[in-house]
Amino acid sequence: MALLYAWRAARVTPLGELYTPPRMTGVLLRLTVQVVLVASLWRGLYAQSGTTAGMDRGQAVTYAVLAVLASRLRELDQYAGRDSVMQHMHFGTIVYWYLRPLPPQRYHALRAVGEQLYGLAWASVGYVVCLAAGVVEPPASAAVAAVFALSLLLGQLVLYYVMLLIDQFCFWTLRNSAAMLILVFAQNLLSGVYAPLWFFPHWFITLSSFLPFQATLSVPLSLYVGRIPLSDAGFQLGVQAGWVVALYLFTRFVWRRAARRVISQGG
């Protein structure tokens, strides 16, 4: 029975995508255009230079394309499925999260697992296609691939807890759309989605090192392209694991406080 509950929770948001083929077509077109434009941009930027910020053209293009593909891991539309925390808080239906057989924190986590597995399928197919087409370079060795996979997993855990904090913020504000927009921008900027962090000033890199965003994407992709050597991988993985533990403990504390504020607002 527990597995059945877990399966039903994990497939909530992916089913919203699978039952609307036009949305999937839009995702495919947008992802294709993003990959083509990003690859063309970075090839153009490196057309007249060999190595910049410690990366050659192949590394830069690989990093940028992988950043686009990795963004699909958490880009599912919960709002269209009417299952976002903000919607539940606004309409008062959040109370049903506390009446289900699954605790709300477990339901939230299981749903996120389903979303990330669905996003991983998109990213994996895109990676295979880009690798076959020569758009991205393969990892330098099996050890690099293994470390990258572990780092990517830790990075997604960090990202989940950061997103969870924004959802939990709704228990005090009811609406968090502005906070979500700020978070998405900060996440993309400070994690190296828009551009690798090595192109930014030193003070910016130092500032980002004290925040969890760098651990979500910049570290895994830097390990993949070789910008962070394997000799430093242990330290980077330790930092990521530290963020996971710290954010887990903090969000667990916030869940307990949030339960005391459950109200029926408007619905």
Backbone hydrogen bonds in HBPLUS format (Angstrom, degrees):
<---DONOR---> <-ACCEPTOR-->    atom                        ^
c    i                          cat <-CA-CA->   ^        H-A-AA   ^      H-
h    n   atom  resd res      DA  || num        DHA   H-A  angle D-A-AA Bond
n    s   type  num  typ     dist DA aas  dist angle  dist       angle   num
A0005-TYR N   A0001-MET O   3.00 MM   4  6.35 158.6  2.04 153.4 158.1     1
A0006-ALA N   A0002-ALA O   2.96 MM   4  6.19 158.2  2.01 145.7 152.2     2
A0007-TRP N   A0003-LEU O   2.88 MM   4  6.06 158.0  1.93 147.5 153.1     3
A0008-ARG N   A0004-LEU O   3.00 MM   4  6.21 162.7  2.03 150.9 155.2     4
A0009-ALA N   A0005-TYR O   2.99 MM   4  6.19 154.9  2.06 148.5 155.2     5
A0010-ALA N   A0006-ALA O   2.92 MM   4  6.07 158.3  1.97 149.6 155.7     6
A0011-ARG N   A0007-TRP O   3.21 MM   4  6.31 141.3  2.37 145.0 152.9     7
A0012-VAL N   A0009-ALA O   3.45 MM   3  5.63 170.8  2.46 109.2 111.6     8
A0015-LEU N   A0011-ARG O   3.04 MM   4  5.86 154.6  2.11 144.4 150.1     9
A0016-GLY N   A0013-THR O   3.00 MM   3  5.20 126.0  2.30 103.7 117.7    10
A0017-GLU N   A0014-PRO O   3.01 MM   3  5.16 132.4  2.24 100.0 112.9    11
A0018-LEU N   A0014-PRO O   2.92 MM   4  6.24 163.6  1.94 155.9 160.5    12
A0019-TYR N   A0015-LEU O   2.97 MM   4  5.93 152.6  2.04 150.1 154.5    13
A0020-THR N   A0017-GLU O   3.17 MM   3  5.42 161.4  2.21 108.6 114.0    14
A0023-ARG N   A0020-THR O   2.94 MM   3  5.59 133.4  2.16 119.5 130.8    15
A0024-MET N   A0021-PRO O   3.03 MM   3  5.05 116.2  2.46  97.8 113.5    16
A0025-THR N   A0021-PRO O   2.91 MM   4  6.22 156.5  1.97 157.5 164.4    17
A0026-GLY N   A0022-PRO O   2.95 MM   4  6.19 153.8  2.01 143.2 150.1    18
A0027-VAL N   A0023-ARG O   2.97 MM   4  6.27 152.0  2.05 144.3 151.7    19
A0028-LEU N   A0024-MET O   2.96 MM   4  6.23 159.2  2.00 149.6 154.7    20
A0029-LEU N   A0025-THR O   2.98 MM   4  6.23 165.1  2.00 153.4 156.9    21
A0030-ARG N   A0026-GLY O   2.91 MM   4  6.02 166.0  1.93 150.5 154.9    22
A0031-LEU N   A0027-VAL O   2.87 MM   4  5.95 161.5  1.90 149.7 155.2    23
A0032-THR N   A0028-LEU O   2.95 MM   4  6.08 158.6  2.00 146.3 152.4    24
A0033-VAL N   A0029-LEU O   2.96 MM   4  6.14 166.7  1.98 152.7 156.1    25
A0034-GLN N   A0030-ARG O   2.93 MM   4  6.06 160.2  1.97 147.5 153.4    26
A0035-VAL N   A0031-LEU O   3.01 MM   4  6.18 164.3  2.03 149.8 153.4    27
A0036-VAL N   A0032-THR O   3.03 MM   4  6.22 168.9  2.04 153.7 156.6    28
A0037-LEU N   A0033-VAL O   2.92 MM   4  6.03 168.9  1.93 154.0 157.5    29
A0038-VAL N   A0034-GLN O   2.88 MM   4  5.91 164.7  1.91 151.0 155.9    30
A0039-ALA N   A0035-VAL O   2.94 MM   4  5.98 166.1  1.96 149.7 154.1    31
A0040-SER N   A0036-VAL O   2.98 MM   4  6.07 159.4  2.03 145.2 151.4    32
A0041-LEU N   A0037-LEU O   2.86 MM   4  5.99 156.8  1.91 147.2 153.9    33
A0042-TRP N   A0038-VAL O   3.07 MM   4  6.29 173.0  2.08 156.0 156.2    34
A0043-ARG N   A0039-ALA O   3.04 MM   4  6.11 150.6  2.12 143.3 151.9    35
A0044-GLY N   A0040-SER O   2.95 MM   4  6.06 152.3  2.03 143.4 151.1    36
A0045-LEU N   A0041-LEU O   2.91 MM   4  6.22 151.4  1.99 148.0 156.5    37
A0046-TYR N   A0042-TRP O   3.16 MM   4  6.23 144.7  2.29 136.9 144.5    38
A0047-ALA N   A0044-GLY O   3.21 MM   3  5.02 162.6  2.24 100.9 105.4    39
A0049-SER N   A0046-TYR O   3.34 MM   3  5.05 163.4  2.36  98.3 103.1    40
A0052-THR N   A0055-MET O   2.91 MM   3  5.44 159.2  1.95 156.9 152.6    41
A0055-MET N   A0052-THR O   3.00 MM   3  5.44 162.0  2.03 115.4 121.1    42
A0060-ALA N   A0056-ASP O   3.02 MM   4  6.24 161.9  2.05 154.6 160.1    43
A0061-VAL N   A0057-ARG O   2.93 MM   4  6.08 169.8  1.94 158.4 160.4    44
A0062-THR N   A0058-GLY O   3.00 MM   4  6.03 161.4  2.04 142.6 148.6    45
A0063-TYR N   A0059-GLN O   2.88 MM   4  6.01 163.2  1.91 148.8 153.6    46
A0064-ALA N   A0060-ALA O   2.99 MM   4  6.16 167.8  2.00 150.3 153.5    47
A0065-VAL N   A0061-VAL O   2.95 MM   4  6.09 167.1  1.96 156.2 159.3    48
A0066-LEU N   A0062-THR O   2.96 MM   4  6.01 165.1  1.98 151.3 156.1    49
A0067-ALA N   A0063-TYR O   2.94 MM   4  6.11 145.2  2.06 145.1 155.0    50
A0068-VAL N   A0064-ALA O   3.17 MM   4  6.50 148.4  2.28 141.9 149.2    51
A0069-LEU N   A0065-VAL O   3.01 MM   4  6.37 162.2  2.04 152.7 157.2    52
A0070-ALA N   A0066-LEU O   2.79 MM   4  5.91 158.7  1.83 148.2 154.5    53
A0071-SER N   A0067-ALA O   3.15 MM   4  6.24 135.4  2.36 135.3 145.4    54
A0071-SER N   A0068-VAL O   3.23 MM   3  5.28 132.4  2.47  95.0 107.4    55
A0072-ARG N   A0069-LEU O   3.08 MM   3  5.62 157.1  2.13 112.4 119.3    56
A0073-LEU N   A0070-ALA O   3.06 MM   3  5.60 164.5  2.09 115.5 120.4    57
A0081-GLY N   A0078-GLN O   3.15 MM   3  5.17 124.1  2.48  94.7 109.0    58
A0083-ASP N   A0078-GLN O   3.20 MM   5  5.57 179.0  2.20 152.7 153.0    59
A0082-ARG N   A0079-TYR O   2.99 MM   3  4.94 158.5  2.03 103.9 109.7    60
A0088-HIS N   A0084-SER O   3.11 MM   4  6.43 166.4  2.13 154.1 157.7    61
A0089-MET N   A0085-VAL O   2.86 MM   4  6.04 156.7  1.91 153.5 159.8    62
A0090-HIS N   A0086-MET O   3.00 MM   4  6.14 156.3  2.05 144.5 151.1    63
A0091-PHE N   A0087-GLN O   3.00 MM   4  6.18 165.0  2.02 157.0 159.9    64
A0092-GLY N   A0088-HIS O   2.96 MM   4  5.69 116.1  2.38 134.3 147.5    65
A0093-THR N   A0088-HIS O   2.96 MM   5  4.72 109.4  2.48 135.5 143.9    66
A0094-ILE N   A0088-HIS O   3.16 MM   6  4.59 135.3  2.37 119.9 109.8    67
A0096-TYR N   A0093-THR O   3.06 MM   3  5.72 152.9  2.13 115.9 122.0    68
A0097-TRP N   A0094-ILE O   2.99 MM   3  5.46 146.6  2.10 109.8 119.4    69
A0098-TYR N   A0095-VAL O   3.04 MM   3  5.44 145.1  2.17 105.9 115.7    70
A0099-LEU N   A0096-TYR O   3.11 MM   3  4.89 160.3  2.15  98.3 104.4    71
A0106-ARG N   A0103-PRO O   3.08 MM   3  5.37 123.1  2.42 104.8 118.8    72
A0107-TYR N   A0103-PRO O   2.95 MM   4  6.24 161.1  1.99 158.6 164.8    73
A0108-HIS N   A0104-PRO O   2.92 MM   4  6.05 163.4  1.95 149.8 154.1    74
A0109-ALA N   A0105-GLN O   3.12 MM   4  6.23 154.2  2.19 135.5 142.3    75
A0110-LEU N   A0106-ARG O   2.85 MM   4  6.04 164.0  1.87 154.1 158.3    76
A0111-ARG N   A0107-TYR O   2.93 MM   4  6.04 161.1  1.96 150.8 156.1    77
A0112-ALA N   A0108-HIS O   3.10 MM   4  6.26 151.2  2.18 139.2 146.9    78
A0113-VAL N   A0109-ALA O   2.96 MM   4  6.29 147.0  2.07 145.6 154.8    79
A0114-GLY N   A0110-LEU O   3.06 MM   4  6.40 160.0  2.10 151.2 155.1    80
A0115-GLU N   A0111-ARG O   3.01 MM   4  6.31 156.2  2.07 146.6 153.3    81
A0116-GLN N   A0112-ALA O   2.91 MM   4  6.10 159.2  1.95 149.4 154.8    82
A0117-LEU N   A0113-VAL O   2.91 MM   4  6.10 154.5  1.97 151.0 157.9    83
A0118-TYR N   A0114-GLY O   3.03 MM   4  6.17 158.6  2.08 145.3 151.2    84
A0119-GLY N   A0115-GLU O   2.86 MM   4  6.09 159.0  1.90 146.2 152.8    85
A0120-LEU N   A0116-GLN O   2.72 MM   4  5.82 144.2  1.85 138.9 149.4    86
A0121-ALA N   A0117-LEU O   3.08 MM   4  6.34 143.0  2.22 140.1 148.3    87
A0122-TRP N   A0118-TYR O   3.36 MM   4  6.80 156.2  2.42 146.1 150.7    88
A0123-ALA N   A0119-GLY O   2.93 MM   4  6.21 167.9  1.95 153.5 156.8    89
A0124-SER N   A0120-LEU O   2.77 MM   4  5.82 155.8  1.82 147.7 154.2    90
A0125-VAL N   A0121-ALA O   3.08 MM   4  6.22 165.3  2.10 148.5 152.0    91
A0126-GLY N   A0122-TRP O   2.99 MM   4  6.19 164.0  2.01 151.8 156.9    92
A0127-TYR N   A0123-ALA O   2.83 MM   4  5.99 149.1  1.92 142.7 151.6    93
A0128-VAL N   A0124-SER O   2.96 MM   4  6.20 163.2  1.98 152.2 155.6    94
A0129-VAL N   A0125-VAL O   3.04 MM   4  6.26 163.5  2.07 151.8 156.2    95
A0130-CYS N   A0126-GLY O   2.93 MM   4  6.08 165.0  1.95 149.1 153.5    96
A0131-LEU N   A0127-TYR O   2.80 MM   4  5.91 153.1  1.87 149.4 157.4    97
A0132-ALA N   A0128-VAL O   2.92 MM   4  6.06 160.6  1.96 147.1 152.3    98
A0133-ALA N   A0129-VAL O   2.95 MM   4  6.12 145.3  2.07 143.8 153.7    99
A0135-VAL N   A0130-CYS O   2.85 MM   5  5.02 141.8  2.00 157.0 158.0   100
A0134-GLY N   A0131-LEU O   3.20 MM   3  5.15 155.0  2.27  99.0 106.5   101
A0145-ALA N   A0141-SER O   3.08 MM   4  6.39 158.0  2.13 145.9 151.8   102
A0146-ALA N   A0142-ALA O   2.93 MM   4  6.18 155.6  1.99 147.1 153.4   103
A0147-VAL N   A0143-ALA O   2.96 MM   4  6.15 165.3  1.98 151.5 155.3   104
A0148-PHE N   A0144-VAL O   2.85 MM   4  5.96 157.4  1.90 148.3 155.4   105
A0149-ALA N   A0145-ALA O   2.97 MM   4  6.15 158.0  2.02 145.3 150.8   106
A0150-LEU N   A0146-ALA O   3.05 MM   4  6.32 161.7  2.08 150.0 154.4   107
A0151-SER N   A0147-VAL O   2.86 MM   4  6.01 161.8  1.89 150.7 156.3   108
A0152-LEU N   A0148-PHE O   2.78 MM   4  5.93 153.7  1.85 150.3 157.7   109
A0153-LEU N   A0149-ALA O   3.04 MM   4  6.25 153.3  2.12 143.3 150.0   110
A0154-LEU N   A0150-LEU O   3.05 MM   4  6.35 163.2  2.08 150.6 154.5   111
A0155-GLY N   A0151-SER O   2.82 MM   4  5.99 152.9  1.90 144.4 153.0   112
A0156-GLN N   A0152-LEU O   2.93 MM   4  6.16 149.3  2.02 145.7 152.8   113
A0157-LEU N   A0153-LEU O   3.07 MM   4  6.38 147.3  2.18 144.6 153.7   114
A0158-VAL N   A0154-LEU O   2.96 MM   4  6.30 156.4  2.02 150.1 156.1   115
A0159-LEU N   A0155-GLY O   2.96 MM   4  6.20 159.9  2.00 145.2 150.8   116
A0160-TYR N   A0156-GLN O   2.87 MM   4  6.04 151.0  1.95 141.3 149.1   117
A0161-TYR N   A0157-LEU O   3.13 MM   4  6.40 163.0  2.16 150.7 153.5   118
A0162-VAL N   A0158-VAL O   3.02 MM   4  6.29 151.4  2.11 148.8 157.3   119
A0163-MET N   A0159-LEU O   2.94 MM   4  6.15 163.2  1.97 152.2 156.2   120
A0164-LEU N   A0160-TYR O   2.79 MM   4  6.00 146.8  1.90 144.8 155.5   121
A0165-LEU N   A0161-TYR O   3.03 MM   4  6.21 149.0  2.13 140.8 147.0   122
A0166-ILE N   A0162-VAL O   3.39 MM   4  6.79 150.1  2.49 141.8 148.5   123
A0167-ASP N   A0163-MET O   3.08 MM   4  6.44 154.3  2.14 146.7 153.9   124
A0168-GLN N   A0164-LEU O   2.81 MM   4  6.09 159.2  1.85 154.3 160.3   125
A0169-PHE N   A0165-LEU O   2.97 MM   4  6.14 131.7  2.21 136.5 149.2   126
A0170-CYS N   A0167-ASP O   3.05 MM   3  5.64 153.4  2.13 112.9 120.0   127
A0171-PHE N   A0168-GLN O   3.06 MM   3  5.69 153.3  2.13 115.8 122.4   128
A0172-TRP N   A0169-PHE O   3.11 MM   3  5.74 161.1  2.14 115.2 121.1   129
A0173-THR N   A0169-PHE O   3.19 MM   4  6.43 139.2  2.36 139.9 151.5   130
A0174-LEU N   A0170-CYS O   2.69 MM   4  4.43 154.1  1.76 129.5 132.4   131
A0180-MET N   A0176-ASN O   2.81 MM   4  6.02 151.4  1.89 153.2 162.0   132
A0181-LEU N   A0177-SER O   3.04 MM   4  6.31 156.3  2.10 147.8 153.0   133
A0182-ILE N   A0178-ALA O   3.05 MM   4  6.32 160.6  2.09 150.3 155.5   134
A0183-LEU N   A0179-ALA O   2.87 MM   4  6.04 155.8  1.93 145.5 152.7   135
A0184-VAL N   A0180-MET O   2.87 MM   4  6.07 164.7  1.89 153.9 157.3   136
A0185-PHE N   A0181-LEU O   3.11 MM   4  6.28 164.5  2.14 146.7 150.7   137
A0186-ALA N   A0182-ILE O   2.89 MM   4  6.08 165.7  1.91 150.9 155.5   138
A0187-GLN N   A0183-LEU O   2.70 MM   4  5.80 160.8  1.73 154.9 160.8   139
A0188-ASN N   A0184-VAL O   2.97 MM   4  6.12 166.2  1.99 148.7 152.0   140
A0189-LEU N   A0185-PHE O   2.91 MM   4  6.05 156.3  1.97 149.4 156.5   141
A0190-LEU N   A0186-ALA O   2.81 MM   4  5.71 167.9  1.82 151.5 155.4   142
A0191-SER N   A0187-GLN O   2.97 MM   4  5.59 133.9  2.18 136.9 146.0   143
A0193-VAL N   A0188-ASN O   2.94 MM   5  4.84 140.7  2.09 144.7 153.1   144
A0194-TYR N   A0188-ASN O   3.40 MM   6  6.14 156.5  2.46 136.8 137.6   145
A0199-PHE N   A0196-PRO O   3.21 MM   3  6.09 172.0  2.22 125.1 127.5   146
A0200-PHE N   A0197-LEU O   3.06 MM   3  5.47 163.4  2.09 113.8 119.1   147
A0204-PHE N   A0201-PRO O   3.12 MM   3  5.35 124.8  2.44 100.4 114.1   148
A0205-ILE N   A0201-PRO O   3.16 MM   4  6.54 156.5  2.22 152.1 158.4   149
A0206-THR N   A0202-HIS O   2.94 MM   4  6.18 159.3  1.98 152.8 158.7   150
A0207-LEU N   A0203-TRP O   2.95 MM   4  6.11 157.3  2.01 141.7 147.8   151
A0208-SER N   A0204-PHE O   2.98 MM   4  6.20 162.3  2.01 149.3 153.7   152
A0209-SER N   A0205-ILE O   3.11 MM   4  6.28 135.7  2.31 140.3 151.3   153
A0209-SER N   A0206-THR O   3.22 MM   3  5.23 131.8  2.47  94.5 107.2   154
A0210-PHE N   A0207-LEU O   3.17 MM   3  5.72 158.2  2.22 113.4 119.6   155
A0211-LEU N   A0208-SER O   3.11 MM   3  5.24 164.0  2.14 109.2 113.1   156
A0215-ALA N   A0212-PRO O   3.10 MM   3  5.51 132.4  2.34 107.7 119.7   157
A0216-THR N   A0213-PHE O   2.98 MM   3  5.38 154.6  2.05 110.9 118.9   158
A0219-VAL N   A0214-GLN O   3.26 MM   5  6.43 154.8  2.32 167.6 166.2   159
A0221-LEU N   A0217-LEU O   3.13 MM   4  6.24 175.0  2.13 162.4 164.0   160
A0222-SER N   A0218-SER O   2.89 MM   4  5.88 149.5  1.98 144.9 154.2   161
A0223-LEU N   A0219-VAL O   3.01 MM   4  6.20 151.4  2.09 151.6 158.5   162
A0224-TYR N   A0220-PRO O   3.04 MM   4  6.33 149.7  2.14 142.9 151.5   163
A0225-VAL N   A0221-LEU O   3.04 MM   4  6.28 166.6  2.05 154.9 155.9   164
A0226-GLY N   A0222-SER O   3.12 MM   4  5.99 120.6  2.49 131.6 144.8   165
A0227-ARG N   A0222-SER O   2.90 MM   5  4.94 120.8  2.26 148.0 155.1   166
A0228-ILE N   A0222-SER O   3.13 MM   6  5.38 160.6  2.17 118.3 116.4   167
A0232-ASP N   A0229-PRO O   3.02 MM   3  5.62 152.1  2.10 114.3 121.9   168
A0233-ALA N   A0230-LEU O   3.07 MM   3  4.87 156.7  2.12  99.8 107.1   169
A0236-GLN N   A0232-ASP O   3.25 MM   4  6.52 167.4  2.26 154.2 157.7   170
A0237-LEU N   A0233-ALA O   2.83 MM   4  6.00 163.2  1.86 158.3 162.8   171
A0238-GLY N   A0234-GLY O   2.97 MM   4  6.10 148.6  2.07 140.6 149.5   172
A0239-VAL N   A0235-PHE O   2.96 MM   4  6.30 150.2  2.05 148.6 156.3   173
A0240-GLN N   A0236-GLN O   3.02 MM   4  6.31 161.0  2.05 148.7 153.6   174
A0241-ALA N   A0237-LEU O   2.88 MM   4  6.11 163.5  1.91 149.9 154.4   175
A0242-GLY N   A0238-GLY O   2.88 MM   4  6.04 149.7  1.97 142.2 150.9   176
A0243-TRP N   A0239-VAL O   3.01 MM   4  6.33 152.5  2.09 148.8 155.2   177
A0244-VAL N   A0240-GLN O   2.99 MM   4  6.34 154.8  2.06 149.3 156.7   178
A0245-VAL N   A0241-ALA O   3.02 MM   4  6.30 164.5  2.05 153.8 156.2   179
A0246-ALA N   A0242-GLY O   2.97 MM   4  6.12 168.2  1.99 150.3 154.0   180
A0247-LEU N   A0243-TRP O   2.89 MM   4  5.92 168.3  1.91 151.4 155.1   181
A0248-TYR N   A0244-VAL O   2.89 MM   4  5.93 151.2  1.97 144.3 153.0   182
A0249-LEU N   A0245-VAL O   3.02 MM   4  6.22 166.7  2.04 153.0 155.5   183
A0250-PHE N   A0246-ALA O   3.05 MM   4  6.24 158.2  2.10 145.3 151.8   184
A0251-THR N   A0247-LEU O   2.87 MM   4  5.95 168.5  1.89 150.3 153.6   185
A0252-ARG N   A0248-TYR O   2.95 MM   4  6.03 148.8  2.05 144.4 153.3   186
A0253-PHE N   A0249-LEU O   3.12 MM   4  6.33 152.0  2.21 140.4 147.2   187
A0254-VAL N   A0250-PHE O   2.96 MM   4  6.30 153.6  2.03 146.7 154.5   188
A0255-TRP N   A0251-THR O   2.88 MM   4  6.08 150.5  1.96 144.7 151.9   189
A0256-ARG N   A0252-ARG O   3.37 MM   4  6.67 155.6  2.43 142.9 147.4   190
A0257-ARG N   A0253-PHE O   3.24 MM   4  6.60 153.7  2.31 144.7 151.8   191
A0258-ALA N   A0254-VAL O   2.75 MM   4  5.91 152.8  1.82 153.2 161.8   192
A0259-ALA N   A0255-TRP O   3.09 MM   4  6.27 150.3  2.18 149.1 154.6   193
A0260-ARG N   A0257-ARG O   3.26 MM   3  5.65 143.5  2.40 104.6 113.7   194
A0261-ARG N   A0258-ALA O   2.87 MM   3  5.32 160.0  1.91 116.7 123.5   195
